Amino acid sequence: MALPKYTETRYRIWHYFYIAICTFVFIFLIAPLFVIFPLSFNAEEFLVFSEGMKNLDPDAFSLRWYKDMVYGTKNPWGLAAKNSFIIAIFATLGSVILGTVAALGLSSRHMPFKGIIMATLISPMIVPLIISGVAIFFFMAKAGLAATHTGIVLAHIILGTPFVVITVTATLSGFDHSVTRAAASLGSNPVNTFMKVTLPLILPGVISGGLFAFVTSFDEVVVVLFLAGLENTTIPIQMWTGLREQLSPTILAVATCLIVLSTLILISAELLRRRSERLRGINR
Amino acid sequence: MSSETKQILTTDGIPLEISLKKAERKNKIKAFLLVAPLLLFLIITYIFPIGEMFTRSIDDKMITNMLPKTFKSMETWDGKELPSEEVFASFLSDFKILVEKKEHGKLAQRLNKEKNGFNTITKKLFRQVKRNKIDETQNIKEQIMKVHKRWRNVEYWQAIKRTAPPYTSAKYLKAMDMYLNEDNKITQVSEDRRIHRILWLRTVEVAFFVTVFCFLMGYPIAHLLATLPMKYSNLLMICVLLPFWTSLLVRTASWMILLQQQGVVNDFFVMIGLVSDDNRPEMMYNKVGTYVAMTQILLPFMVLPLYSVMKTISPSLMRAGKSLGGTPFVAFWKVYFPLTIPGIGAGCLLVFILAIGYYITPALVGGASGTLISNQIAYHMKTTLDWSFASAMGLMLLGGVLVIYWLYNKLVGVDNIKLG
C-alpha cells in the first residue's frame, strides 16, 4: 500500500490513520486468543501474569494445569471430551447426509416452492439459539429423548444442516450438469452417477459444510444446557459451569487445546475452499 | 395460428405437450423427494415444536378442567353480587374431586396468581372438607362463607370467573409488564416492578450498538483485506477467520481474563497512566463487558459479507472517479460506498439478528446490568419452570427476528448468504 509520491499531506495523514485503525481492529480480533496461551502454562493458581512470567523465569511456567486436565480426579474433562466427540461425529454424519441430499434437490431447476423451502431449511441458523433450545427441548421431552445422547445428536443435526445445505448448494451452483447426463447416457444408474461423478466433484463443498456442522455441534452450549443430564456432559457445558463458578487455569488449558483444534479446522477449511474454487474455475 | 396446425406427437403417439408436462412433473417429484427427508425431519422436530410453544404460551386449560361444574353454573351469574347457592354447590363438588386427586394445591397456586389471598382460604376450605365438616344437605353457601371471611367477598368469586376461558393472553401481557385488572382492562404493573420492558429495551439497545460498533470496525478492515495484494490479505484473513472458528466459550473466557480488575487491559491502562493503580475501573459484569466481548465475537460476521462484496468492486472505478476530478473522499463517498451497500445490509442484519438472541456471553460477562431477554427466557426455563412464560417471551423475540429476516430476504436474498 505504498502511496504515490505526489500524495498531499492531508491524504498521507489520513492514510496512516486508516492503517492505524486497521491495526487496532486486527489486534482487537486476534489478541484475546493469545492471552490464553501463556496463562495456561502458569505455575500459579491466579489468572494474572505473575512477576516471574513477565521476567520469563522458567520456574514460573509449568504443565501443571494440563496434567490436572488429563489426570485430575475431580475433573470430568475426559468424559466430556468423549461425549463431545461422539455427539459431534454422529451429528456431522447426520447433517452431511440429510443436508447434501436436500441440497441436490434444491439445486434442481425443477424444484417447486424453492424460496419457502430454502427459508425453512436454513431457519435453525437464523432463529435465535435460545428459542431453538426451548422448542427442541419441548420435542425431546415429549419423545422421551431428553438427557440422552440420541436427543443431543438429533438437536445438533437440526442446527448443523443449514450450513451443509448452504455450502453444498453454493458448490452445486457452479456444477456442470452435462457430466451427469453424460454418465446417464453411458448407462449409469442415478446412484452410481452420484457416487462416481457428482460426489467427487462436490466433495470440497460437502466436507467444508461438514466442518461447519462439526464445529457447530462441538461448540454448542445453549441447546445442550436444556437437554443434557449429568451423563451427557460435553466440553462446552463443563466450560460453561467452570466459567460461571470459578475461572480456574485448567479451563485455560482446555481452551488452549480448543484453539489448536480450531486452527487445524481453519487450515483444512481454507485448503478446501481454495481447491473448490479452483475446480469451479474461479480465477483470482 | 391456422386451424390446420396438427398437434405434434412423440414417437409413442402421445401429444408432445402432455409428454413434456409429464416429464416435468416427474422431475419436480424427484427433486422434491430429495428434499423431503430433511424437510420432514425439521418440521417434526423443529417447526412443529415452535408451534407448540405458541399453544403452551396461551394455554390456560388446567383450571378450566379443574372446575368444570363451577364454570358451567357461573355462566348465568352477572358477577356483581355474591353468586347463588348453585355456584357454591358446584364449586364444592369440583373441589371435593380435586381433594381426592390431591390437586387442590395446584388450584390454590393458580388462583393465587389471579388474586392474592387464595392460598390461605383454599387451605382452610381443604381442612373443612377433609374433616367432613361441610354438610351437603344444609345450605352450602352459608357454610363455605363461614370458613373464611374472604369467601364472602365477591372479588374472589370474580377472580375465579376470570380464570374460566381456556386461553389467556396473560403471559404476553406479563412480558410487557402489563396485566388484566378486575374490569378486564389492560393495566401496567407498578413502576418498581417493570423489569421486562427494561430488558427488551436493553436487548434492542445492545444489539443496535454492537451492530454499529461491528460496522465501524469491520468496514475499514474489510476494505483493507479486499484491496491488499493476495499474499498479505490471506495472512490477515486468518485474524478474522481464526476467531470465527474458535469456540464461543473460549473467546468469552479470554475476555473475562482480559477485562478483570487485575487483568491485562487494566494493567495497560495503569501503565500508560490513564487510571491509578488503586482505582482500577470495573469493566466486567456490566454493559461495558457485554459490548466489548460481543463486538469482538460478532465482528467476523460483519467482515465476511462486506469482504465478499468489496472483492467484486473493480479498483478502476475509484481511479475513474478520481480522474474525473473527485477528491479521494468524494470518489469514495460517491462511487465506492454505494457499491458496498448490499454488503453493509447483509452484515448489519446478520450481526443484529445474532446479537438480539445472544445468551452465553451476556450471562457470563454481563452481570446484573448486562443481562438480556434471552437470559430471562433461560431463567424461566431452568429455574422457575414457568415454561409457558418462557415460550411467550421466546415467541415475541422470534416475531422480531422474523421481521428482520424478512427484510434481509427482501434486501439481500437468503440464498446469497456467504460463509467464509
Interface residues (C-beta under 8 A of the other chain):
Chain A: M1 Y11 Y18 I21 C22 V25 F26 F28 L29 I30 P32 L33 V35 I36 L39 L47 V48 F49 L98 G99 V101 A102 L104 G105 L106 S108 H110 M111 P112 I117 M118 A119 T120 L121 I122 S123 P124 I126 V127 P128 L129 I130 I131 S132 G133 V134 A135 I136 F137 F138 F139 L154 I157 I158 T161 F163 V165 I166 T167 T169 A170 S208 F212 V215 F218 D219 V221 V222 L225 F226 P236 M239 W240 L243 R244 L247 I251 L252 A255 L258 I259 S262 T263 I265 L266 A269 E270 R273 R284
Chain B: E24 N27 K28 K30 A31 F32 L33 L34 V35 A36 P37 L38 L39 F41 L42 I43 I44 T45 Y46 I47 F48 P49 I50 E52 M53 R56 M217 G218 P220 I221 L224 T227 L228 M230 L236 I238 C239 V240 L241 L242 P243 W245 T246 S247 L248 L249 V250 R251 T252 A253 S254 W255 M256 I257 L258 Q260 Q262 G263 V264 D267 Q296 L299 P300 P328 I353 L354 I356 G357 Y358 Y359 I360 A363 L364 S374 I377 A378 M381 K382 W387 A390 S391 G394 L395 L397 L398 V401 Y405 N409 V414 D415 I417 K418 L419 G420
